Amino acid sequence: MAKDTVEILIEGGSATPGPPLGPAIGPFGINMMQVVEQINNKSADFEGMKVPVKIIIDSDTKDFEIEIGTPPTTALIMDELKIEKASQDPGLDKVADLSVEQALKIARMKYDSLLANDYKHGAKEVMGTCVSMGITVDGKDPRETQKAVDAGEYDDILVQ
């Protein structure tokens, strides 16, 4: 049961059978359109961003598995808020405000690489990243919003 791995960088949600994907996996004899379809489905949330894609191919059975990497949380937050850079002095200078809904959206994108075991705690992890970036969450210090999440104030939004 020999396994081959192909790692490639593809723009989220727009993989095609052409280069760079086609030439990389063509020699393995697997169904190209199934690969393209799975990559596009799994990377749709990262549209417009380059994402690392790992294709693990079983050369005997021609089965394959697709793993989509994710950009760093800070990059996702900056993309969501349309800002160029984080605060130089996060304690004093606040550069933007992230809504709890946006934190949840980012947590869903990063879920596989977060330590959290549900979206509510994933959103709290994203809020934690905002602390060091000088970004408020729902107009408050991210730590205050995290406490409000613990108190159940955002349960209507943070339901799986």
N, C-alpha and C positions, 0 to 999 in steps of 0.2 A: 504494500500500500504506500506507494511513493507520493509525496505531496510536494507540489511546487508552489511558490509564492511569488506573485507579481505585485510590486508596489508602484503606484503611479499617482501623480497629482492631477486632479481634474476639477474643472469649475463645477460647483454644486448644481445639480439638477439638469445639467446639459451635456451629459456624456453622449458620444456618438460612436458608431462602429469604425469610424476613421481614426487617423492618428490623434493622439498618442496611444489610444486604447487598442485599436485593431491590430497593429503590428506587434504589440506586446503580448496579446493573448491568442492571436491567430494560430500560432504553431501548436497550441495545446489541443485544438480540435473540439473546443466546447462551444455551446450555442451562444453566439455573439449577442443576439438580440435579447436573450434572457439576462445576460450579464449587464447590458446597457440599461435595460428596464429596471433591474434591481438597484443598480447604482443610482439612477435618476430618482427612484422612489425614496431610497434611503438618504439621499443628499439634497432633496428638494428644499429643506429649510435653510440650506447654505447657499442659495442662489446668489450668484455674483461673487462668491468667495472661492478661492482655491482650497480644496480639501484633499487630504491624503486618503487614498483608497488602497486597501489591501485585498487582493483576490487570491484565495487559497484554493488550489486545484488538486483534486485527487486524480492523478494521471491514469489510474486503472479504470475507474468507473466514470470518469469525466464529470463527476459532481464538483460543484464549486461553492465556496462560501465567500460572502462579501463583507468586509469590515470597513466602515467609514470612520475616519479620524475626525477630530473637530478642531477648529481654530481655538486659541486660548480664550478663556472667559472674558478677559479684558478687551480683546479684539471684537468679540460678539457684542459686548456692552457698548463700545464706541460706535460700532456699526448701527446698532439699534437706535442710539441717541444722535447719530449723525454728527459726532464730534471728532476732531482731528487728534487730540491728545488729552490725557488726564491732567489733573491739577498738579502744579509744581509744589504746592503746599496744601495737602489734603485736609489738614487740621483747620485751616482758616479759609482757604479759597475753594468755594464750591462751583464746579463748572457746569453741572447739569442735574436734572432730576429724572430718576427712573421710576416708572409706575410699578406697582406690584404685579400687574398683568405682564409687563415687559420682563420683569425678573422671572416670572413663571415661564414665559416663552423661551428665554435663554436657558433656563433649567431643563426644559424639555429637549432642547438642542444638545445640551451637554450631558444629559442624564447618564449615558453609558460610562462616562469618565468621571462622574462625581462620586463622592463618598456616600452621599445620601441614599436612603432606601425608599424614598417616595418624593413626589414633586414638591410637596410643602417644604421639606427640609432642603431640597435642591434649590428652591427659590431663596431660602435663607443663606445658602452658600454663596449664591450670586450676590445677594445683598452684602455679604461679608466682603466680597471683592470690591464693592463700591466704596467701602470705608477708606481703603488705601488709594482710591482714585479721585477722591474729592467729589463724589456724586451722592446727592441725597436720594432717598427713596420715599416716594409719596410726600415730598416736602419736608421730611424729617431726617435726622441722622439715621443712617442704616441700622445702627444698633437698637434705636428706639423702635423702628419698624419691625425688627426681628422679635423684640419683646412683644409687640402687638400681635404678631403672627402666633407666638407661643400662647398668648392670652385668647386666641381664637377669633380675633377681630376680622381676619381676612379669610375665614374658613369658606365663605361663599365663593370666593375667587379661586382658592387653592385646593379645590376638590379635584381628584383624579378623574 
